[in-house]
């Protein structure tokens, strides 16, 4: 779910409410989703060409994430890993930037990742559960079955973990999707 805040701008700059529990849960409820409580905030700084992801956590520490870019621009992606969903194996993307101030809600059961498009980018995201090493999973960003249309350019800069992530078929065969 892509959300655009109401921004108040004038010659001095701008102001907007980046987070409001009541408003956020009203939006989720209107879309048939359950209300959430966030327990952790994460802050990421990346240089151009860095690709982080695709990451998710399995139960009992599955995470929903509310993602925004406060400096620069990213190409943000969510992949549906819920085997029971009509959108299983499908992906959604959005360009999040400090200029458009949009936020992407990535529900539990989705893998998430982003590519830094600007010279530098800072990304903030809230999570609905704490990071847990044993629950963490990765999915190969370039998997042909997913066919994510990443922006063209040079080969992305990856962590060793992300470069060695399993393919979509390997992830499903290991039972690491959400049933």
PyMOL commands that place a pseudoatom at each C-alpha (Angstrom):
pseudoatom trace, name=CA, resn=UNK, resi=1, chain=A, elem=C, hetatm=0, pos=[0.000, 0.000, 0.000]
pseudoatom trace, name=CA, resn=UNK, resi=2, chain=A, elem=C, hetatm=0, pos=[1.531, 3.304, -1.112]
pseudoatom trace, name=CA, resn=UNK, resi=3, chain=A, elem=C, hetatm=0, pos=[0.652, 6.281, 1.083]
pseudoatom trace, name=CA, resn=UNK, resi=4, chain=A, elem=C, hetatm=0, pos=[1.152, 9.986, 0.414]
pseudoatom trace, name=CA, resn=UNK, resi=5, chain=A, elem=C, hetatm=0, pos=[1.021, 12.293, 3.448]
pseudoatom trace, name=CA, resn=UNK, resi=6, chain=A, elem=C, hetatm=0, pos=[-0.703, 15.651, 3.483]
pseudoatom trace, name=CA, resn=UNK, resi=7, chain=A, elem=C, hetatm=0, pos=[2.166, 18.152, 3.252]
pseudoatom trace, name=CA, resn=UNK, resi=8, chain=A, elem=C, hetatm=0, pos=[1.926, 21.784, 4.342]
pseudoatom trace, name=CA, resn=UNK, resi=9, chain=A, elem=C, hetatm=0, pos=[4.453, 23.891, 2.410]
pseudoatom trace, name=CA, resn=UNK, resi=10, chain=A, elem=C, hetatm=0, pos=[5.320, 27.576, 2.313]
pseudoatom trace, name=CA, resn=UNK, resi=11, chain=A, elem=C, hetatm=0, pos=[8.376, 29.764, 1.712]
pseudoatom trace, name=CA, resn=UNK, resi=12, chain=A, elem=C, hetatm=0, pos=[9.971, 28.495, 4.954]
pseudoatom trace, name=CA, resn=UNK, resi=13, chain=A, elem=C, hetatm=0, pos=[9.827, 24.813, 3.975]
pseudoatom trace, name=CA, resn=UNK, resi=14, chain=A, elem=C, hetatm=0, pos=[7.328, 22.100, 4.789]
pseudoatom trace, name=CA, resn=UNK, resi=15, chain=A, elem=C, hetatm=0, pos=[5.669, 20.168, 7.600]
pseudoatom trace, name=CA, resn=UNK, resi=16, chain=A, elem=C, hetatm=0, pos=[3.860, 16.855, 7.559]
pseudoatom trace, name=CA, resn=UNK, resi=17, chain=A, elem=C, hetatm=0, pos=[2.803, 14.201, 10.002]
pseudoatom trace, name=CA, resn=UNK, resi=18, chain=A, elem=C, hetatm=0, pos=[4.963, 11.222, 9.049]
pseudoatom trace, name=CA, resn=UNK, resi=19, chain=A, elem=C, hetatm=0, pos=[3.366, 8.847, 11.518]
pseudoatom trace, name=CA, resn=UNK, resi=20, chain=A, elem=C, hetatm=0, pos=[0.043, 8.720, 13.340]
pseudoatom trace, name=CA, resn=UNK, resi=21, chain=A, elem=C, hetatm=0, pos=[-1.086, 5.396, 14.828]
pseudoatom trace, name=CA, resn=UNK, resi=22, chain=A, elem=C, hetatm=0, pos=[-4.794, 6.211, 14.652]
pseudoatom trace, name=CA, resn=UNK, resi=23, chain=A, elem=C, hetatm=0, pos=[-4.688, 7.405, 11.027]
pseudoatom trace, name=CA, resn=UNK, resi=24, chain=A, elem=C, hetatm=0, pos=[-2.482, 4.507, 9.896]
pseudoatom trace, name=CA, resn=UNK, resi=25, chain=A, elem=C, hetatm=0, pos=[-4.721, 1.872, 11.483]
pseudoatom trace, name=CA, resn=UNK, resi=26, chain=A, elem=C, hetatm=0, pos=[-7.837, 3.537, 10.014]
pseudoatom trace, name=CA, resn=UNK, resi=27, chain=A, elem=C, hetatm=0, pos=[-6.276, 3.176, 6.554]
pseudoatom trace, name=CA, resn=UNK, resi=28, chain=A, elem=C, hetatm=0, pos=[-5.416, -0.481, 7.222]
pseudoatom trace, name=CA, resn=UNK, resi=29, chain=A, elem=C, hetatm=0, pos=[-8.907, -1.249, 8.538]
pseudoatom trace, name=CA, resn=UNK, resi=30, chain=A, elem=C, hetatm=0, pos=[-10.529, 0.401, 5.498]
pseudoatom trace, name=CA, resn=UNK, resi=31, chain=A, elem=C, hetatm=0, pos=[-8.451, -1.979, 3.334]
pseudoatom trace, name=CA, resn=UNK, resi=32, chain=A, elem=C, hetatm=0, pos=[-9.487, -5.027, 5.394]
pseudoatom trace, name=CA, resn=UNK, resi=33, chain=A, elem=C, hetatm=0, pos=[-6.119, -5.381, 7.135]
pseudoatom trace, name=CA, resn=UNK, resi=34, chain=A, elem=C, hetatm=0, pos=[-5.525, -5.796, 10.851]
pseudoatom trace, name=CA, resn=UNK, resi=35, chain=A, elem=C, hetatm=0, pos=[-4.227, -2.929, 12.969]
pseudoatom trace, name=CA, resn=UNK, resi=36, chain=A, elem=C, hetatm=0, pos=[-0.509, -2.958, 13.783]
pseudoatom trace, name=CA, resn=UNK, resi=37, chain=A, elem=C, hetatm=0, pos=[1.850, -1.833, 16.502]
pseudoatom trace, name=CA, resn=UNK, resi=38, chain=A, elem=C, hetatm=0, pos=[5.400, -0.865, 15.566]
pseudoatom trace, name=CA, resn=UNK, resi=39, chain=A, elem=C, hetatm=0, pos=[8.207, -1.936, 17.920]
pseudoatom trace, name=CA, resn=UNK, resi=40, chain=A, elem=C, hetatm=0, pos=[11.407, -0.884, 16.145]
pseudoatom trace, name=CA, resn=UNK, resi=41, chain=A, elem=C, hetatm=0, pos=[12.680, 1.924, 13.891]
pseudoatom trace, name=CA, resn=UNK, resi=42, chain=A, elem=C, hetatm=0, pos=[15.547, 1.287, 11.470]
pseudoatom trace, name=CA, resn=UNK, resi=43, chain=A, elem=C, hetatm=0, pos=[17.701, 3.846, 9.625]
pseudoatom trace, name=CA, resn=UNK, resi=44, chain=A, elem=C, hetatm=0, pos=[19.733, 2.920, 6.546]
pseudoatom trace, name=CA, resn=UNK, resi=45, chain=A, elem=C, hetatm=0, pos=[22.258, 5.020, 4.627]
pseudoatom trace, name=CA, resn=UNK, resi=46, chain=A, elem=C, hetatm=0, pos=[23.363, 3.811, 1.189]
pseudoatom trace, name=CA, resn=UNK, resi=47, chain=A, elem=C, hetatm=0, pos=[25.390, 5.099, -1.721]
pseudoatom trace, name=CA, resn=UNK, resi=48, chain=A, elem=C, hetatm=0, pos=[24.177, 5.007, -5.326]
pseudoatom trace, name=CA, resn=UNK, resi=49, chain=A, elem=C, hetatm=0, pos=[23.827, 1.509, -6.745]
pseudoatom trace, name=CA, resn=UNK, resi=50, chain=A, elem=C, hetatm=0, pos=[23.476, -0.278, -3.396]
pseudoatom trace, name=CA, resn=UNK, resi=51, chain=A, elem=C, hetatm=0, pos=[20.728, -2.891, -3.448]
pseudoatom trace, name=CA, resn=UNK, resi=52, chain=A, elem=C, hetatm=0, pos=[19.509, -4.090, -0.052]
pseudoatom trace, name=CA, resn=UNK, resi=53, chain=A, elem=C, hetatm=0, pos=[17.264, -7.130, -0.069]
pseudoatom trace, name=CA, resn=UNK, resi=54, chain=A, elem=C, hetatm=0, pos=[15.108, -8.903, -0.667]
pseudoatom trace, name=CA, resn=UNK, resi=55, chain=A, elem=C, hetatm=0, pos=[14.571, -9.629, 3.065]
pseudoatom trace, name=CA, resn=UNK, resi=56, chain=A, elem=C, hetatm=0, pos=[11.794, -10.878, 5.316]
pseudoatom trace, name=CA, resn=UNK, resi=57, chain=A, elem=C, hetatm=0, pos=[11.298, -12.693, 8.602]
pseudoatom trace, name=CA, resn=UNK, resi=58, chain=A, elem=C, hetatm=0, pos=[9.287, -15.867, 9.128]
pseudoatom trace, name=CA, resn=UNK, resi=59, chain=A, elem=C, hetatm=0, pos=[7.022, -16.607, 12.063]
pseudoatom trace, name=CA, resn=UNK, resi=60, chain=A, elem=C, hetatm=0, pos=[7.207, -16.309, 14.993]
pseudoatom trace, name=CA, resn=UNK, resi=61, chain=A, elem=C, hetatm=0, pos=[8.968, -12.986, 14.250]
pseudoatom trace, name=CA, resn=UNK, resi=62, chain=A, elem=C, hetatm=0, pos=[7.406, -12.010, 10.912]
pseudoatom trace, name=CA, resn=UNK, resi=63, chain=A, elem=C, hetatm=0, pos=[7.584, -8.257, 10.272]
pseudoatom trace, name=CA, resn=UNK, resi=64, chain=A, elem=C, hetatm=0, pos=[5.460, -5.681, 8.565]
pseudoatom trace, name=CA, resn=UNK, resi=65, chain=A, elem=C, hetatm=0, pos=[7.413, -2.573, 7.518]
pseudoatom trace, name=CA, resn=UNK, resi=66, chain=A, elem=C, hetatm=0, pos=[6.486, 1.042, 6.873]
pseudoatom trace, name=CA, resn=UNK, resi=67, chain=A, elem=C, hetatm=0, pos=[9.245, 2.424, 4.628]
pseudoatom trace, name=CA, resn=UNK, resi=68, chain=A, elem=C, hetatm=0, pos=[10.129, 5.989, 3.634]
pseudoatom trace, name=CA, resn=UNK, resi=69, chain=A, elem=C, hetatm=0, pos=[13.126, 7.731, 2.076]
pseudoatom trace, name=CA, resn=UNK, resi=70, chain=A, elem=C, hetatm=0, pos=[14.071, 10.939, 3.890]
pseudoatom trace, name=CA, resn=UNK, resi=71, chain=A, elem=C, hetatm=0, pos=[17.073, 11.843, 1.714]
pseudoatom trace, name=CA, resn=UNK, resi=72, chain=A, elem=C, hetatm=0, pos=[17.576, 10.948, -1.943]
pseudoatom trace, name=CA, resn=UNK, resi=73, chain=A, elem=C, hetatm=0, pos=[15.589, 8.400, -3.955]
pseudoatom trace, name=CA, resn=UNK, resi=74, chain=A, elem=C, hetatm=0, pos=[15.158, 4.636, -3.926]
pseudoatom trace, name=CA, resn=UNK, resi=75, chain=A, elem=C, hetatm=0, pos=[13.388, 2.044, -6.049]
pseudoatom trace, name=CA, resn=UNK, resi=76, chain=A, elem=C, hetatm=0, pos=[11.479, 0.096, -3.384]
pseudoatom trace, name=CA, resn=UNK, resi=77, chain=A, elem=C, hetatm=0, pos=[10.151, -3.437, -3.985]
pseudoatom trace, name=CA, resn=UNK, resi=78, chain=A, elem=C, hetatm=0, pos=[7.844, -5.816, -2.108]
pseudoatom trace, name=CA, resn=UNK, resi=79, chain=A, elem=C, hetatm=0, pos=[7.324, -9.464, -3.164]
pseudoatom trace, name=CA, resn=UNK, resi=80, chain=A, elem=C, hetatm=0, pos=[4.309, -11.437, -1.932]
pseudoatom trace, name=CA, resn=UNK, resi=81, chain=A, elem=C, hetatm=0, pos=[5.560, -14.652, -0.263]
pseudoatom trace, name=CA, resn=UNK, resi=82, chain=A, elem=C, hetatm=0, pos=[2.117, -15.702, 1.060]
pseudoatom trace, name=CA, resn=UNK, resi=83, chain=A, elem=C, hetatm=0, pos=[1.237, -18.988, -0.676]
pseudoatom trace, name=CA, resn=UNK, resi=84, chain=A, elem=C, hetatm=0, pos=[-2.470, -18.512, 0.121]
pseudoatom trace, name=CA, resn=UNK, resi=85, chain=A, elem=C, hetatm=0, pos=[-2.696, -15.086, -1.559]
pseudoatom trace, name=CA, resn=UNK, resi=86, chain=A, elem=C, hetatm=0, pos=[-3.965, -14.393, -5.069]
pseudoatom trace, name=CA, resn=UNK, resi=87, chain=A, elem=C, hetatm=0, pos=[-0.848, -12.214, -5.545]
pseudoatom trace, name=CA, resn=UNK, resi=88, chain=A, elem=C, hetatm=0, pos=[1.619, -14.969, -4.461]
pseudoatom trace, name=CA, resn=UNK, resi=89, chain=A, elem=C, hetatm=0, pos=[4.947, -14.469, -6.269]
pseudoatom trace, name=CA, resn=UNK, resi=90, chain=A, elem=C, hetatm=0, pos=[3.979, -11.056, -7.603]
pseudoatom trace, name=CA, resn=UNK, resi=91, chain=A, elem=C, hetatm=0, pos=[5.910, -7.882, -6.851]
pseudoatom trace, name=CA, resn=UNK, resi=92, chain=A, elem=C, hetatm=0, pos=[5.077, -4.219, -6.406]
pseudoatom trace, name=CA, resn=UNK, resi=93, chain=A, elem=C, hetatm=0, pos=[7.452, -1.285, -6.733]
pseudoatom trace, name=CA, resn=UNK, resi=94, chain=A, elem=C, hetatm=0, pos=[7.470, 2.426, -6.018]
pseudoatom trace, name=CA, resn=UNK, resi=95, chain=A, elem=C, hetatm=0, pos=[10.002, 5.208, -6.202]
pseudoatom trace, name=CA, resn=UNK, resi=96, chain=A, elem=C, hetatm=0, pos=[10.256, 6.680, -2.729]
pseudoatom trace, name=CA, resn=UNK, resi=97, chain=A, elem=C, hetatm=0, pos=[12.081, 9.960, -2.303]
pseudoatom trace, name=CA, resn=UNK, resi=98, chain=A, elem=C, hetatm=0, pos=[12.581, 12.922, -0.042]
pseudoatom trace, name=CA, resn=UNK, resi=99, chain=A, elem=C, hetatm=0, pos=[10.715, 14.926, -2.691]
pseudoatom trace, name=CA, resn=UNK, resi=100, chain=A, elem=C, hetatm=0, pos=[7.542, 12.828, -3.048]
pseudoatom trace, name=CA, resn=UNK, resi=101, chain=A, elem=C, hetatm=0, pos=[7.510, 11.919, 0.695]
pseudoatom trace, name=CA, resn=UNK, resi=102, chain=A, elem=C, hetatm=0, pos=[5.550, 8.760, -0.029]
pseudoatom trace, name=CA, resn=UNK, resi=103, chain=A, elem=C, hetatm=0, pos=[5.665, 5.746, 2.261]
pseudoatom trace, name=CA, resn=UNK, resi=104, chain=A, elem=C, hetatm=0, pos=[5.259, 2.086, 1.380]
pseudoatom trace, name=CA, resn=UNK, resi=105, chain=A, elem=C, hetatm=0, pos=[3.461, -0.294, 3.745]
pseudoatom trace, name=CA, resn=UNK, resi=106, chain=A, elem=C, hetatm=0, pos=[4.958, -3.782, 3.326]
pseudoatom trace, name=CA, resn=UNK, resi=107, chain=A, elem=C, hetatm=0, pos=[2.688, -6.220, 5.217]
pseudoatom trace, name=CA, resn=UNK, resi=108, chain=A, elem=C, hetatm=0, pos=[3.778, -9.391, 7.005]
pseudoatom trace, name=CA, resn=UNK, resi=109, chain=A, elem=C, hetatm=0, pos=[4.463, -12.092, 4.413]
pseudoatom trace, name=CA, resn=UNK, resi=110, chain=A, elem=C, hetatm=0, pos=[6.264, -9.885, 1.891]
pseudoatom trace, name=CA, resn=UNK, resi=111, chain=A, elem=C, hetatm=0, pos=[9.969, -9.789, 1.069]
pseudoatom trace, name=CA, resn=UNK, resi=112, chain=A, elem=C, hetatm=0, pos=[11.329, -6.243, 0.851]
pseudoatom trace, name=CA, resn=UNK, resi=113, chain=A, elem=C, hetatm=0, pos=[14.299, -4.581, -0.793]
pseudoatom trace, name=CA, resn=UNK, resi=114, chain=A, elem=C, hetatm=0, pos=[15.434, -1.372, -2.409]
pseudoatom trace, name=CA, resn=UNK, resi=115, chain=A, elem=C, hetatm=0, pos=[17.946, 0.017, -4.887]
pseudoatom trace, name=CA, resn=UNK, resi=116, chain=A, elem=C, hetatm=0, pos=[19.528, 3.421, -4.224]
pseudoatom trace, name=CA, resn=UNK, resi=117, chain=A, elem=C, hetatm=0, pos=[18.990, 5.633, -7.282]
pseudoatom trace, name=CA, resn=UNK, resi=118, chain=A, elem=C, hetatm=0, pos=[20.443, 8.927, -6.025]
pseudoatom trace, name=CA, resn=UNK, resi=119, chain=A, elem=C, hetatm=0, pos=[24.061, 9.647, -5.076]
pseudoatom trace, name=CA, resn=UNK, resi=120, chain=A, elem=C, hetatm=0, pos=[23.106, 8.813, -1.485]
pseudoatom trace, name=CA, resn=UNK, resi=121, chain=A, elem=C, hetatm=0, pos=[19.868, 7.839, 0.224]
pseudoatom trace, name=CA, resn=UNK, resi=122, chain=A, elem=C, hetatm=0, pos=[18.645, 7.577, 3.780]
pseudoatom trace, name=CA, resn=UNK, resi=123, chain=A, elem=C, hetatm=0, pos=[15.771, 5.228, 4.457]
pseudoatom trace, name=CA, resn=UNK, resi=124, chain=A, elem=C, hetatm=0, pos=[13.724, 4.974, 7.643]
pseudoatom trace, name=CA, resn=UNK, resi=125, chain=A, elem=C, hetatm=0, pos=[11.392, 2.102, 8.333]
pseudoatom trace, name=CA, resn=UNK, resi=126, chain=A, elem=C, hetatm=0, pos=[9.275, 0.963, 11.208]
pseudoatom trace, name=CA, resn=UNK, resi=127, chain=A, elem=C, hetatm=0, pos=[8.800, -2.760, 11.918]
pseudoatom trace, name=CA, resn=UNK, resi=128, chain=A, elem=C, hetatm=0, pos=[6.037, -4.675, 13.659]
pseudoatom trace, name=CA, resn=UNK, resi=129, chain=A, elem=C, hetatm=0, pos=[8.437, -7.152, 15.300]
pseudoatom trace, name=CA, resn=UNK, resi=130, chain=A, elem=C, hetatm=0, pos=[12.041, -7.134, 16.430]
pseudoatom trace, name=CA, resn=UNK, resi=131, chain=A, elem=C, hetatm=0, pos=[14.891, -8.352, 14.251]
pseudoatom trace, name=CA, resn=UNK, resi=132, chain=A, elem=C, hetatm=0, pos=[15.564, -12.044, 14.858]
pseudoatom trace, name=CA, resn=UNK, resi=133, chain=A, elem=C, hetatm=0, pos=[18.521, -13.803, 13.220]
pseudoatom trace, name=CA, resn=UNK, resi=134, chain=A, elem=C, hetatm=0, pos=[16.845, -17.240, 13.211]
pseudoatom trace, name=CA, resn=UNK, resi=135, chain=A, elem=C, hetatm=0, pos=[13.691, -15.905, 11.527]
pseudoatom trace, name=CA, resn=UNK, resi=136, chain=A, elem=C, hetatm=0, pos=[15.467, -13.837, 8.863]
pseudoatom trace, name=CA, resn=UNK, resi=137, chain=A, elem=C, hetatm=0, pos=[15.295, -14.987, 5.235]
pseudoatom trace, name=CA, resn=UNK, resi=138, chain=A, elem=C, hetatm=0, pos=[16.562, -13.580, 1.939]
pseudoatom trace, name=CA, resn=UNK, resi=139, chain=A, elem=C, hetatm=0, pos=[15.383, -13.943, -1.628]
pseudoatom trace, name=CA, resn=UNK, resi=140, chain=A, elem=C, hetatm=0, pos=[17.563, -13.430, -4.709]
pseudoatom trace, name=CA, resn=UNK, resi=141, chain=A, elem=C, hetatm=0, pos=[16.918, -9.938, -6.074]
pseudoatom trace, name=CA, resn=UNK, resi=142, chain=A, elem=C, hetatm=0, pos=[17.555, -10.989, -9.699]
pseudoatom trace, name=CA, resn=UNK, resi=143, chain=A, elem=C, hetatm=0, pos=[15.470, -14.178, -9.747]
pseudoatom trace, name=CA, resn=UNK, resi=144, chain=A, elem=C, hetatm=0, pos=[14.171, -14.832, -13.277]
pseudoatom trace, name=CA, resn=UNK, resi=145, chain=A, elem=C, hetatm=0, pos=[10.869, -16.290, -12.010]
pseudoatom trace, name=CA, resn=UNK, resi=146, chain=A, elem=C, hetatm=0, pos=[10.071, -13.032, -10.233]
pseudoatom trace, name=CA, resn=UNK, resi=147, chain=A, elem=C, hetatm=0, pos=[11.272, -10.884, -13.174]
pseudoatom trace, name=CA, resn=UNK, resi=148, chain=A, elem=C, hetatm=0, pos=[11.456, -7.697, -11.116]
pseudoatom trace, name=CA, resn=UNK, resi=149, chain=A, elem=C, hetatm=0, pos=[11.919, -4.719, -13.466]
pseudoatom trace, name=CA, resn=UNK, resi=150, chain=A, elem=C, hetatm=0, pos=[14.785, -3.053, -11.597]
pseudoatom trace, name=CA, resn=UNK, resi=151, chain=A, elem=C, hetatm=0, pos=[15.935, 0.245, -13.161]
pseudoatom trace, name=CA, resn=UNK, resi=152, chain=A, elem=C, hetatm=0, pos=[18.645, -0.203, -15.773]
pseudoatom trace, name=CA, resn=UNK, resi=153, chain=A, elem=C, hetatm=0, pos=[22.216, 0.726, -14.934]
pseudoatom trace, name=CA, resn=UNK, resi=154, chain=A, elem=C, hetatm=0, pos=[25.375, -0.798, -13.590]
pseudoatom trace, name=CA, resn=UNK, resi=155, chain=A, elem=C, hetatm=0, pos=[25.430, -4.028, -11.621]
pseudoatom trace, name=CA, resn=UNK, resi=156, chain=A, elem=C, hetatm=0, pos=[24.180, -3.271, -8.091]
pseudoatom trace, name=CA, resn=UNK, resi=157, chain=A, elem=C, hetatm=0, pos=[26.413, -3.293, -5.027]
pseudoatom trace, name=CA, resn=UNK, resi=158, chain=A, elem=C, hetatm=0, pos=[25.322, -6.214, -2.814]
pseudoatom trace, name=CA, resn=UNK, resi=159, chain=A, elem=C, hetatm=0, pos=[26.207, -7.680, 0.564]
pseudoatom trace, name=CA, resn=UNK, resi=160, chain=A, elem=C, hetatm=0, pos=[27.600, -11.221, 0.482]
pseudoatom trace, name=CA, resn=UNK, resi=161, chain=A, elem=C, hetatm=0, pos=[24.334, -12.443, 2.033]
pseudoatom trace, name=CA, resn=UNK, resi=162, chain=A, elem=C, hetatm=0, pos=[22.202, -10.811, -0.671]
pseudoatom trace, name=CA, resn=UNK, resi=163, chain=A, elem=C, hetatm=0, pos=[24.450, -12.049, -3.497]
pseudoatom trace, name=CA, resn=UNK, resi=164, chain=A, elem=C, hetatm=0, pos=[24.087, -15.651, -2.215]
pseudoatom trace, name=CA, resn=UNK, resi=165, chain=A, elem=C, hetatm=0, pos=[20.336, -15.500, -1.461]
pseudoatom trace, name=CA, resn=UNK, resi=166, chain=A, elem=C, hetatm=0, pos=[18.191, -18.421, -2.635]
pseudoatom trace, name=CA, resn=UNK, resi=167, chain=A, elem=C, hetatm=0, pos=[16.045, -18.248, -5.754]
pseudoatom trace, name=CA, resn=UNK, resi=168, chain=A, elem=C, hetatm=0, pos=[12.249, -18.106, -5.609]
pseudoatom trace, name=CA, resn=UNK, resi=169, chain=A, elem=C, hetatm=0, pos=[11.997, -21.847, -6.381]
pseudoatom trace, name=CA, resn=UNK, resi=170, chain=A, elem=C, hetatm=0, pos=[14.603, -22.698, -3.705]
pseudoatom trace, name=CA, resn=UNK, resi=171, chain=A, elem=C, hetatm=0, pos=[12.765, -20.549, -1.162]
pseudoatom trace, name=CA, resn=UNK, resi=172, chain=A, elem=C, hetatm=0, pos=[9.429, -22.259, -1.890]
pseudoatom trace, name=CA, resn=UNK, resi=173, chain=A, elem=C, hetatm=0, pos=[11.000, -25.757, -1.899]
pseudoatom trace, name=CA, resn=UNK, resi=174, chain=A, elem=C, hetatm=0, pos=[12.508, -25.036, 1.537]
pseudoatom trace, name=CA, resn=UNK, resi=175, chain=A, elem=C, hetatm=0, pos=[9.042, -24.129, 2.845]
pseudoatom trace, name=CA, resn=UNK, resi=176, chain=A, elem=C, hetatm=0, pos=[10.097, -20.557, 3.587]
pseudoatom trace, name=CA, resn=UNK, resi=177, chain=A, elem=C, hetatm=0, pos=[7.006, -18.899, 2.113]
pseudoatom trace, name=CA, resn=UNK, resi=178, chain=A, elem=C, hetatm=0, pos=[4.021, -18.046, 4.294]
pseudoatom trace, name=CA, resn=UNK, resi=179, chain=A, elem=C, hetatm=0, pos=[1.276, -20.702, 4.407]
for i in range(1, 179): cmd.bond("trace and resi %d" % i, "trace and resi %d" % (i + 1))
show_as sticks, trace
zoom trace
